[in-house]
Amino acid sequence: MGIVRRSFSFLTGTACGIYIAQNYKVPNINKLAHCAVSIAKELEKGYRKPESSDDV
């Protein structure tokens, strides 16, 4: 009974996720993550310390 009990919540969540994805407008997570990474890179460039020439 242990495997049935553990997999029930997983299968229920999967079924609910499929239903929600098909019937509601859900944002594309890949596109959202790519946008967040590019914004983080731009922020990093802005706050990065300038390279010093005496580190040779």
VEXDREN-2710 file (C-alpha; in Angstrom, 1 decimal):
% VEXDREN-2710
k/r/px/py/pz
1/MET/0.0/0.0/0.0
2/GLY/3.0/2.3/0.5
3/ILE/3.7/2.9/-3.2
4/VAL/0.0/3.5/-4.0
5/ARG/-0.2/6.1/-1.1
6/ARG/2.9/7.9/-2.3
7/SER/2.0/8.0/-5.9
8/PHE/-1.6/9.1/-5.4
9/SER/-0.6/12.7/-4.6
10/PHE/1.9/12.7/-7.5
11/LEU/-0.7/11.4/-10.0
12/THR/-3.4/13.8/-8.7
13/GLY/-1.0/16.7/-9.0
14/THR/-0.1/15.7/-12.5
15/ALA/-3.7/15.3/-13.6
16/CYS/-4.6/18.7/-12.1
17/GLY/-1.6/20.3/-13.8
18/ILE/-2.6/18.9/-17.2
19/TYR/-6.2/20.1/-16.7
20/ILE/-5.0/23.6/-15.7
21/ALA/-2.5/23.8/-18.6
22/GLN/-5.1/22.9/-21.1
23/ASN/-8.0/25.1/-19.9
24/TYR/-6.3/28.2/-18.6
25/LYS/-3.7/30.6/-19.9
26/VAL/-0.5/29.5/-18.1
27/PRO/2.8/31.4/-18.8
28/ASN/5.6/29.7/-20.6
29/ILE/8.1/28.9/-17.8
30/ASN/11.1/28.5/-20.2
31/LYS/10.5/32.0/-21.7
32/LEU/10.1/33.4/-18.2
33/ALA/13.3/31.8/-16.9
34/HIS/15.3/33.0/-20.0
35/CYS/14.0/36.5/-19.4
36/ALA/15.0/36.4/-15.7
37/VAL/18.5/35.1/-16.5
38/SER/19.1/37.9/-19.1
39/ILE/17.9/40.6/-16.7
40/ALA/20.2/39.1/-14.0
41/LYS/23.2/39.2/-16.4
42/GLU/22.5/42.9/-17.2
43/LEU/22.3/43.7/-13.5
44/GLU/25.5/41.9/-12.9
45/LYS/27.3/43.9/-15.6
46/GLY/26.0/47.1/-14.1
47/TYR/27.2/46.3/-10.5
48/ARG/30.5/44.6/-11.4
49/LYS/33.7/46.2/-10.1
50/PRO/35.9/47.6/-12.8
51/GLU/39.0/45.5/-13.5
52/SER/42.1/47.0/-12.0
53/SER/45.3/47.0/-14.1
54/ASP/47.6/46.2/-11.2
55/ASP/46.3/42.6/-10.9
56/VAL/49.0/41.3/-13.4
END
